[in-house]
Amino acid sequence: MIKRGRYGLLLVVAIILYVSFSSISDFDGLNEPPAEKNYADSIERDQLKQSRVVQATATSTSETSASATPTASYFTPEKNNGPDETDDAAVDENDTEGGYKYDETSPEMFNYVKDDVIAELRQMLPSLKKNKQAIIPKTIWQTLKSFDSEGYLGYINLWTKANPGYVHAVLTDDDAEEFLREHFGDESKSRLMEYFFKLPEPVMKADFFRYLSLLAEGGYYTDIDTSPIKPIDKWVPAKFKDSDIGMIVGIEADPDRPDWNDYYARRVQFCQWTIAAVPNHPILWDMAQRITKETIKRAETNKLDTRYGNVMEWTGPGVWTDAVMDYLDWNYGPFSWKNVTNLQEPMLVGDVLVLPITAFSPGVGHMNSKSFDHPSALVRHHFSGSWKATTHENKGH
């Protein structure tokens, strides 16, 4: 049960959204609410406003799509300590092509304790300094502006219905801010929170929240405009069930065309509308550092405005892809986008499970993305986030 600590309240009283479904086994992720129907009107909104966590109580589920099980593979390269700085060709080939921005300052094994920003965070979070949890917690994280938000409650329902036994934490923007203060300190004392509130766009705060919520407590983050095609318990192939998986990422885009940069930030780009991780994963520490330091730099140069750099490179899929690639390259490399382009089956790279594009981006119609009913399809993204009303560049986000 998630509690609000000194605030003395449950983040949410456990209330069931549609827990009165006649049978959880009827779940079909492809049976999604039609866009024209307002599902907010079909649920007791007053009840929802009193709740922030939904807990499913059903005890059984069934296959939700094709019965075939996708195959899987291990990535087993020779481990290295990062690219040899004297080998410019190797660095160019593995790290700078495809828009990838290699962080030459990254120490081996991502030991950021010497960095002042991360050192401060680690002092504030003694519980996160300890051993990393070996199992991804059964918590689903979602945020929305408020429970007056139209059109998303049907999707929320589907996540609850598909995943019995999972805690489903649905936080409003205000709840999310209080959650971060509880874990990372008040903005008057915490530089991370100080600069969290200086991010100029709501979408950037939403980006940062997903990394920080998983850093603090772990679990499965998924955008409010997504719906499940398969239950979470079926995301990991049987071959990897006994593996120590610290993070699950899916490929968002793999555009094999010369003008890929007109549409995406990276040649192969990891999606961040759905991410799973154990708490305290090094990639999440890295994201906390990257975003905080970039925001500090912009604040010091009076460039806290998206006109001076798009969201993709500040908090979005561009910098997210860089952080994942850095971790894989430093710890299990040489590793680059070339290792995952045209990926057709899940690949375990160290403790990171990389899913093919169809997993989280099915039905795209190109880039080898298969249909929604393909055995590899796990999540559907409806691309209806409220952030689209903003004027910044949103390519691939």
C-alpha positions as CSV (number, residue, x, y, z in Angstrom):
1,M,0.0,0.0,0.0
2,I,1.4,3.4,-1.0
3,K,1.2,6.0,1.8
4,R,1.8,9.7,1.8
5,G,4.1,9.6,4.8
6,R,4.0,12.8,6.9
7,Y,0.9,13.9,5.1
8,G,-0.8,11.0,6.9
9,L,-3.1,10.0,4.0
10,L,-3.2,7.2,1.6
11,L,-2.2,8.4,-1.9
12,V,-5.5,6.9,-2.6
13,V,-8.2,4.9,-0.9
14,A,-8.3,1.6,-2.7
15,I,-11.4,1.9,-4.9
16,I,-12.3,-0.4,-7.7
17,L,-13.0,1.1,-11.1
18,Y,-15.4,-1.3,-12.7
19,V,-14.2,-4.0,-10.3
20,S,-17.8,-5.2,-10.6
21,F,-16.9,-6.4,-14.1
22,S,-18.7,-9.8,-14.5
23,S,-15.5,-11.6,-15.2
24,I,-11.9,-10.3,-15.4
25,S,-11.4,-13.1,-18.0
26,D,-13.5,-11.2,-20.5
27,F,-10.7,-8.6,-20.9
28,D,-9.7,-7.9,-24.4
29,G,-7.2,-5.2,-25.0
30,L,-8.5,-4.6,-28.5
31,N,-11.9,-3.8,-27.2
32,E,-11.1,-0.2,-26.5
33,P,-13.5,2.7,-25.9
34,P,-14.5,4.4,-29.2
35,A,-13.0,7.9,-29.5
36,E,-16.4,9.5,-29.8
37,K,-17.8,8.2,-26.6
38,N,-17.2,10.1,-23.4
39,Y,-16.4,7.4,-20.8
40,A,-16.0,9.9,-18.1
41,D,-19.8,10.2,-18.0
42,S,-20.2,6.4,-17.5
43,I,-18.2,6.3,-14.2
44,E,-19.0,7.9,-10.9
45,R,-16.8,10.9,-11.1
46,D,-17.3,12.0,-7.5
47,Q,-16.1,8.6,-6.4
48,L,-13.0,8.9,-8.6
49,K,-12.2,12.3,-7.2
50,Q,-11.9,10.7,-3.8
51,S,-9.5,8.1,-5.1
52,R,-6.0,8.1,-6.4
53,V,-5.3,4.4,-6.4
54,V,-7.3,1.7,-8.1
55,Q,-6.6,-1.9,-6.9
56,A,-8.0,-4.8,-8.8
57,T,-9.3,-7.7,-6.7
58,A,-10.1,-10.3,-9.4
59,T,-7.8,-13.3,-9.2
60,S,-7.8,-14.7,-12.7
61,T,-7.2,-13.6,-16.2
62,S,-6.8,-15.2,-19.6
63,E,-5.0,-14.8,-22.9
64,T,-5.9,-11.5,-24.5
65,S,-4.7,-11.9,-28.0
66,A,-3.1,-14.4,-30.3
67,S,-1.8,-17.4,-28.4
68,A,1.5,-17.6,-30.1
69,T,4.4,-16.6,-27.9
70,P,7.2,-14.5,-29.5
71,T,10.7,-15.8,-29.4
72,A,13.4,-14.0,-27.5
73,S,17.2,-13.6,-27.6
74,Y,20.1,-12.6,-25.3
75,F,22.6,-10.0,-26.2
76,T,26.0,-11.3,-25.1
77,P,28.8,-9.0,-26.3
78,E,32.2,-8.7,-24.8
79,K,32.0,-6.3,-22.0
80,N,34.0,-3.1,-22.3
81,N,34.6,0.1,-20.4
82,G,33.2,2.4,-23.0
83,P,34.6,3.5,-26.3
84,D,38.3,4.1,-26.6
85,E,38.7,7.8,-26.8
86,T,41.7,7.3,-29.2
87,D,39.5,5.4,-31.6
88,D,37.5,8.2,-33.2
89,A,36.1,5.9,-35.9
90,A,34.6,3.5,-33.3
91,V,33.1,6.4,-31.4
92,D,31.6,7.9,-34.5
93,E,30.2,4.6,-35.7
94,N,28.7,3.4,-32.4
95,D,27.8,6.5,-30.6
96,T,27.2,9.6,-32.8
97,E,25.4,8.2,-35.8
98,G,21.6,8.2,-35.6
99,G,21.6,11.4,-33.6
100,Y,22.9,9.6,-30.5
101,K,24.7,11.9,-28.1
102,Y,27.4,10.0,-26.3
103,D,28.2,11.2,-22.8
104,E,32.0,11.1,-22.6
105,T,31.9,12.1,-18.9
106,S,30.0,9.0,-17.8
107,P,32.0,6.9,-15.4
108,E,32.0,3.1,-15.7
109,M,29.0,1.4,-14.1
110,F,27.3,4.8,-13.8
111,N,28.6,5.7,-10.4
112,Y,27.4,9.3,-10.2
113,V,27.9,9.7,-6.5
114,K,30.6,12.3,-7.1
115,D,28.3,14.5,-9.1
116,D,27.0,17.2,-6.8
117,V,23.4,17.0,-8.0
118,I,23.2,13.3,-7.6
119,A,25.2,13.3,-4.4
120,E,22.6,15.7,-3.0
121,L,19.8,13.4,-4.1
122,R,21.4,10.3,-2.6
123,Q,21.8,12.1,0.8
124,M,18.1,13.0,0.7
125,L,17.1,9.5,-0.2
126,P,19.0,7.1,2.0
127,S,16.6,4.3,1.3
128,L,17.5,4.5,-2.4
129,K,21.3,4.3,-1.7
130,K,20.8,0.7,-0.7
131,N,20.5,-2.3,-2.8
132,K,18.4,-2.1,-5.9
133,Q,15.2,-4.2,-5.7
134,A,15.5,-7.3,-7.9
135,I,11.8,-7.5,-9.0
136,I,9.8,-4.8,-10.7
137,P,7.0,-3.9,-8.2
138,K,3.4,-4.6,-9.3
139,T,2.4,-0.9,-9.4
140,I,1.0,0.9,-12.4
141,W,1.6,4.6,-12.5
142,Q,-0.5,7.1,-14.4
143,T,-1.1,10.8,-14.2
144,L,-3.8,13.1,-15.5
145,K,-4.6,16.8,-15.1
146,S,-7.6,16.1,-13.0
147,F,-10.4,13.7,-12.7
148,D,-12.5,16.1,-14.7
149,S,-10.3,15.3,-17.6
150,E,-12.5,14.0,-20.4
151,G,-12.0,10.8,-22.3
152,Y,-9.4,8.9,-20.3
153,L,-11.3,7.0,-17.7
154,G,-12.1,4.2,-20.1
155,Y,-8.4,3.6,-20.7
156,I,-7.8,3.7,-16.9
157,N,-10.4,1.0,-16.6
158,L,-8.8,-1.2,-19.1
159,W,-5.4,-1.2,-17.2
160,T,-7.2,-2.1,-13.9
161,K,-9.3,-4.8,-15.5
162,A,-6.3,-6.4,-17.3
163,N,-4.0,-6.5,-14.3
164,P,-5.5,-8.2,-11.2
165,G,-3.2,-8.1,-8.3
166,Y,-1.6,-4.8,-9.3
167,V,-1.9,-1.5,-7.5
168,H,-3.0,1.1,-10.0
169,A,-1.9,4.5,-8.9
170,V,-3.7,7.3,-10.8
171,L,-2.4,10.7,-9.7
172,T,-3.6,14.2,-10.6
173,D,-1.0,16.8,-11.3
174,D,-1.3,18.1,-7.8
175,D,-0.9,14.6,-6.4
176,A,2.2,14.0,-8.5
177,E,3.8,17.1,-7.1
178,E,3.1,16.1,-3.5
179,F,4.4,12.6,-4.3
180,L,7.7,14.0,-5.5
181,R,8.0,16.3,-2.5
182,E,7.5,13.4,-0.2
183,H,10.3,11.4,-1.9
184,F,12.7,14.1,-3.0
185,G,12.1,17.0,-0.6
186,D,10.6,20.4,-0.7
187,E,11.7,22.8,-3.5
188,S,13.1,25.1,-0.9
189,K,15.6,22.5,0.1
190,S,16.0,20.2,-2.9
191,R,17.7,21.4,-6.1
192,L,16.0,18.7,-8.0
193,M,12.6,19.9,-7.0
194,E,13.6,23.5,-7.4
195,Y,14.4,22.9,-11.0
196,F,11.5,20.5,-11.5
197,F,9.2,23.5,-10.9
198,K,11.3,25.6,-13.3
199,L,10.6,23.4,-16.3
200,P,8.6,25.6,-18.7
201,E,6.1,23.1,-20.1
202,P,3.6,20.8,-18.4
203,V,4.8,18.0,-20.7
204,M,8.3,18.3,-19.4
205,K,7.1,18.0,-15.8
206,A,5.1,14.9,-16.9
207,D,8.3,13.5,-18.5
208,F,10.3,14.1,-15.4
209,F,7.6,12.6,-13.1
210,R,7.7,9.3,-14.9
211,Y,11.4,8.9,-14.4
212,L,11.3,10.1,-10.8
213,S,8.3,7.9,-9.7
214,L,10.0,4.8,-11.1
215,L,13.3,5.9,-9.5
216,A,11.6,6.2,-6.1
217,E,9.2,3.3,-6.1
218,G,9.6,1.3,-9.3
219,G,6.8,-0.3,-11.2
220,Y,5.1,0.3,-14.6
221,Y,4.6,3.8,-15.9
222,T,2.2,4.3,-18.8
223,D,0.7,7.4,-20.3
224,I,-3.0,8.1,-19.6
225,D,-3.8,7.8,-23.3
226,T,-2.5,4.2,-23.6
227,S,-4.5,1.0,-23.2
228,P,-3.2,-2.6,-22.6
229,I,-3.4,-5.2,-25.3
230,K,-2.0,-7.9,-23.1
231,P,-1.8,-8.1,-19.3
232,I,1.6,-7.0,-17.8
233,D,2.2,-10.5,-16.5
234,K,2.6,-11.6,-20.2
235,W,5.1,-9.0,-21.2
236,V,8.2,-11.0,-20.3
237,P,8.9,-14.0,-22.5
238,A,9.0,-17.4,-20.7
239,K,12.7,-17.6,-21.5
240,F,13.4,-14.6,-19.4
241,K,11.0,-15.2,-16.5
242,D,13.8,-16.2,-14.1
243,S,16.2,-13.4,-15.2
244,D,17.0,-10.4,-13.1
245,I,15.2,-7.8,-15.2
246,G,15.8,-4.2,-13.9
247,M,14.1,-2.3,-16.7
248,I,11.8,-2.9,-19.7
249,V,11.9,-0.5,-22.7
250,G,10.3,-0.7,-26.1
251,I,11.4,0.7,-29.4
252,E,9.2,3.7,-30.5
253,A,10.7,4.4,-33.9
254,D,13.2,2.7,-36.2
255,P,13.0,4.8,-39.4
256,D,15.4,3.4,-42.0
257,R,15.3,6.5,-44.3
258,P,17.6,9.4,-44.9
259,D,15.3,12.0,-43.6
260,W,14.6,10.2,-40.3
261,N,15.7,13.3,-38.3
262,D,12.7,15.3,-39.7
263,Y,10.4,13.0,-37.7
264,Y,12.4,11.6,-34.8
265,A,15.2,12.6,-32.4
266,R,17.2,9.4,-32.9
267,R,17.7,6.8,-35.6
268,V,16.4,4.1,-33.2
269,Q,14.3,5.8,-30.5
270,F,13.0,4.2,-27.3
271,C,9.5,5.2,-26.3
272,Q,8.8,6.7,-22.9
273,W,5.0,6.5,-22.9
274,T,5.4,3.1,-21.3
275,I,8.4,2.1,-19.1
276,A,9.0,-0.5,-16.4
277,A,11.8,-0.5,-13.9
278,V,12.9,-1.5,-10.4
279,P,13.4,1.4,-8.0
280,N,16.8,3.0,-8.0
281,H,17.8,1.8,-11.4
282,P,21.0,3.5,-12.7
283,I,19.3,4.7,-15.9
284,L,16.8,6.6,-13.8
285,W,19.5,8.2,-11.7
286,D,21.1,9.2,-14.9
287,M,17.9,10.8,-16.1
288,A,17.5,12.7,-12.9
289,Q,21.0,14.1,-13.4
290,R,20.7,14.9,-17.0
291,I,17.4,16.8,-16.7
292,T,18.4,18.7,-13.5
293,K,21.8,19.7,-14.9
294,E,20.3,20.8,-18.2
295,T,17.7,22.9,-16.4
296,I,20.3,24.5,-14.2
297,K,22.4,25.4,-17.2
298,R,19.4,26.9,-19.0
299,A,18.4,28.8,-15.9
300,E,21.9,30.3,-15.4
301,T,21.9,31.5,-19.1
302,N,18.3,32.8,-19.0
303,K,17.2,30.1,-21.5
304,L,14.4,28.5,-19.6
305,D,12.2,28.5,-22.7
306,T,11.6,25.8,-25.2
307,R,12.5,28.2,-28.0
308,Y,16.2,27.5,-27.0
309,G,15.9,23.7,-27.4
310,N,13.1,21.3,-28.0
311,V,11.5,19.1,-25.4
312,M,12.8,16.0,-27.1
313,E,16.4,16.8,-26.1
314,W,15.6,18.2,-22.7
315,T,13.2,15.7,-21.0
316,G,11.8,13.6,-23.9
317,P,12.6,10.5,-26.0
318,G,15.9,11.9,-27.3
319,V,17.6,12.3,-24.0
320,W,15.8,9.1,-22.7
321,T,17.3,7.1,-25.6
322,D,20.7,8.5,-24.9
323,A,20.5,7.5,-21.2
324,V,19.5,3.9,-22.1
325,M,22.1,3.6,-24.8
326,D,24.8,5.0,-22.5
327,Y,24.0,2.4,-19.9
328,L,23.9,-0.5,-22.3
329,D,27.1,0.6,-24.0
330,W,29.1,1.3,-20.8
331,N,28.0,-1.9,-19.0
332,Y,27.4,-4.4,-21.8
333,G,28.9,-2.9,-24.9
334,P,30.0,-2.1,-27.5
335,F,26.4,-1.3,-28.0
336,S,24.6,1.1,-30.3
337,W,21.4,1.6,-32.2
338,K,22.7,-0.9,-34.8
339,N,22.3,-3.7,-32.3
340,V,18.5,-3.1,-32.1
341,T,17.5,-1.8,-35.5
342,N,15.0,-4.1,-37.1
343,L,14.6,-6.0,-33.9
344,Q,11.9,-8.6,-34.3
345,E,11.9,-10.3,-30.9
346,P,12.6,-9.3,-27.2
347,M,16.3,-9.0,-26.4
348,L,17.8,-9.1,-22.9
349,V,20.8,-6.9,-22.6
350,G,22.2,-7.3,-19.1
351,D,19.3,-6.3,-16.9
352,V,17.4,-4.4,-19.6
353,L,14.7,-6.1,-21.6
354,V,14.4,-4.4,-25.0
355,L,11.1,-5.0,-26.8
356,P,10.6,-4.8,-30.6
357,I,8.7,-1.9,-32.0
358,T,5.4,-3.9,-32.2
359,A,5.3,-4.2,-28.4
360,F,4.6,-0.6,-27.5
361,S,4.1,0.9,-31.0
362,P,1.9,-1.6,-32.9
363,G,-0.3,-0.6,-35.9
364,V,2.0,2.2,-37.0
365,G,1.9,0.9,-40.6
366,H,5.7,1.3,-41.2
367,M,9.1,0.7,-39.6
368,N,8.2,-3.0,-39.4
369,S,5.5,-2.4,-36.8
370,K,3.0,-5.2,-36.9
371,S,-0.8,-5.0,-36.3
372,F,-2.5,-4.6,-33.0
373,D,-3.4,-8.3,-32.9
374,H,0.1,-9.5,-33.5
375,P,1.5,-11.8,-30.7
376,S,4.2,-9.2,-29.9
377,A,1.7,-6.3,-29.4
378,L,1.4,-5.3,-25.7
379,V,0.3,-1.7,-25.5
380,R,-1.6,0.7,-27.7
381,H,-0.8,4.4,-27.6
382,H,-3.7,6.6,-28.7
383,F,-1.7,9.8,-29.1
384,S,-4.3,12.0,-27.4
385,G,-2.3,13.6,-24.7
386,S,-3.4,17.1,-23.6
387,W,0.2,18.3,-24.1
388,K,-0.4,18.4,-27.8
389,A,-2.0,21.8,-27.3
390,T,1.4,23.3,-26.6
391,T,3.3,24.9,-29.4
392,H,6.7,23.3,-29.0
393,E,8.1,20.8,-31.4
394,N,6.6,17.3,-30.7
395,K,8.1,15.1,-33.3
396,G,8.0,11.5,-32.1
397,H,6.8,12.5,-28.6
